[in-house]
């Protein structure tokens, strides 16, 4: 395994051009909310020629210094977004850095026409046919006549002839329109790939499903990774609209790969992972907190370490999934709640609660002449479960108005109806708000209990509270997924209904 080095660059903070040409061959870097470019890799080489269909194309190759042609190496094909180029994709990702460490080869092709890939559904979606003054290419209905598809497919063959490529370990990744192109390639030629990944834009539902809900697919099962930046936007509607689109795209590959609909959830800082285990192939869903449309600089490392490093095709074409560099496992300790639902997602399992959590406001009203101010809002959870979460023993009084919790470390807690106080052994401590008494048991703030008593971390987003033992920032789309799990609305029938309700099939788009 080779070494990775961060090369310094000259920031161009005043630049607001999408893809400034002055970057070429220089150390200039551009930064925008996590979408950071690296300085120009010296080994990045421009190539051009007729690959297929009598059309001249351009692509960029990166061959690491360690390559000597004596052993098979993987190939990564990385596809740029709309209004970008192959060299732009090379510097706006860290694929060349991963290639230096792992010894594989990367190719970064240019789209054939006007910096846009020919992708199904662009016209039929009712979306723009002209973007930034440039005509978006119209894809042909017969995928075999789509030159961009043919170009990328034949470029893989050309690279295999030129270098000692391991044909069982060919991967594809794309950003925005490059993600749409990666998904399109995967639907038709996924059997060529050992894995595919993408960030940003999604595929229109009518390119994925027929009117009866069956999938439109010729490439078969394929390990797939979908990255969805939390602030993706990009003309896809509000958060709710995007949730529906993201969910239908996720279900498409879950259905093909025969995935268990209950994932393992892992939140590492701002990276919100949902790992779906499939009988035929796995699926990774990543929501990145506080990031805009695009791809983060570290995504290539995430794709490789969590996913591609453990994937290959068998001689019979089957998907072989072995342990990657970083195991895909859910958080060892985590609990997720949403108000009004009597269930908790605990240790990556759905578990019933004695009663539903309640949202409760901490109010100030004295001295406000009848008015009030909200000083805080908390998720009130049965003390009985909080004791279980802590690994302690719950003891309720006969009248249920008080309760004790005996913790493994020897501390004894006491709670009482209507009191903001908690006795910790013989010391009184104030909680965020008073204890509630509902349906014959006490409820207290899960946020206070987690942070003050157990020294845990809490994060709340989109009506979901997530408690874990490390830094974790819950993001909108994984919160939406958790909410559907907590509401017991994550099964095949629920996804099928979503497709039926949200996917509109234009005339002539049936398989």
Order of alpha helices (4+ residues) and beta strands (2+ residues): beta-beta-beta-beta-beta-alpha-alpha-beta-beta-beta-alpha-beta-alpha-beta-beta-alpha-beta-beta-beta-alpha-beta-beta-beta-beta-beta-beta-beta-alpha-beta-beta-beta-beta-beta-beta-beta-beta-beta-alpha-alpha
